[in-house]
Amino acid sequence: MDALQFERNKRLYQSQQHHSKATKAQLQQIKKKRKSKGDPAELDGENQYKGPWASYSESEDDVSDHQTDIESEENAQSS
């Protein structure tokens, strides 16, 4: 794509970029939901090191629903 063609279609590219960016406040809200990375000195336990793979915290309802789904799948497989 040459510069002239880009200048003609610049507004198309700018509108795509504008909609895909989250605001700083939205990014902070997402970051608050992130669980801690843990302590690198601990290999096991509740505060074990998770690093950048730390998951996002879920509400208790989501966790209990997920646990119920797993239990029902296990019961179905054992039958």
C-alpha positions in Angstrom: 0.0 0.0 0.0 1.5 3.3 -1.0 1.3 6.5 1.1 -1.4 8.2 -1.1 -3.7 5.2 -0.8 -3.2 5.2 2.9 -4.0 8.9 3.2 -7.2 8.3 1.3 -8.3 5.4 3.5 -6.8 6.6 6.8 -10.2 7.1 8.4 -11.0 3.4 7.9 -7.9 2.3 9.7 -8.3 4.9 12.5 -11.9 3.8 13.2 -10.8 0.2 13.6 -8.1 1.1 16.0 -10.3 3.3 18.1 -12.9 0.6 18.8 -10.4 -2.1 19.7 -8.6 -0.2 22.4 -9.8 -0.4 25.9 -9.7 2.6 28.1 -7.3 2.9 31.0 -10.1 2.5 33.5 -11.3 -0.7 31.8 -7.8 -2.1 31.8 -7.4 -1.4 35.5 -10.8 -3.1 36.3 -9.6 -6.2 34.4 -6.3 -6.2 36.2 -8.0 -6.0 39.6 -9.7 -9.3 38.9 -6.3 -11.0 38.3 -5.1 -13.3 41.1 -1.7 -12.7 42.6 1.3 -14.3 41.0 2.3 -15.9 44.2 5.7 -16.3 45.9 8.6 -17.7 43.8 10.0 -19.3 47.0 6.9 -21.5 47.5 6.5 -24.5 45.2 3.3 -25.9 46.8 0.4 -24.5 48.8 -2.0 -21.6 48.4 0.6 -19.0 47.7 2.6 -21.0 45.2 4.2 -19.2 42.3 1.9 -18.9 39.3 3.8 -16.2 37.4 2.1 -14.7 34.3 -0.1 -17.8 34.1 -2.1 -16.7 37.2 -5.8 -16.9 36.4 -8.5 -14.4 37.0 -10.6 -14.6 40.1 -14.1 -16.0 39.7 -17.2 -15.4 41.8 -18.1 -18.2 44.2 -21.2 -19.0 42.1 -19.0 -19.6 39.0 -16.7 -21.9 40.9 -19.6 -23.9 42.4 -21.3 -24.2 39.0 -18.0 -25.4 37.4 -17.6 -28.0 40.3 -21.1 -29.2 39.8 -20.5 -29.6 36.1 -17.3 -31.7 36.7 -19.1 -33.9 39.2 -22.0 -34.6 36.9 -19.6 -35.5 34.0 -17.7 -37.9 36.3 -21.0 -39.5 37.4 -22.1 -39.9 33.8 -18.8 -41.5 32.8 -18.8 -44.0 35.7 -22.3 -45.2 34.8 
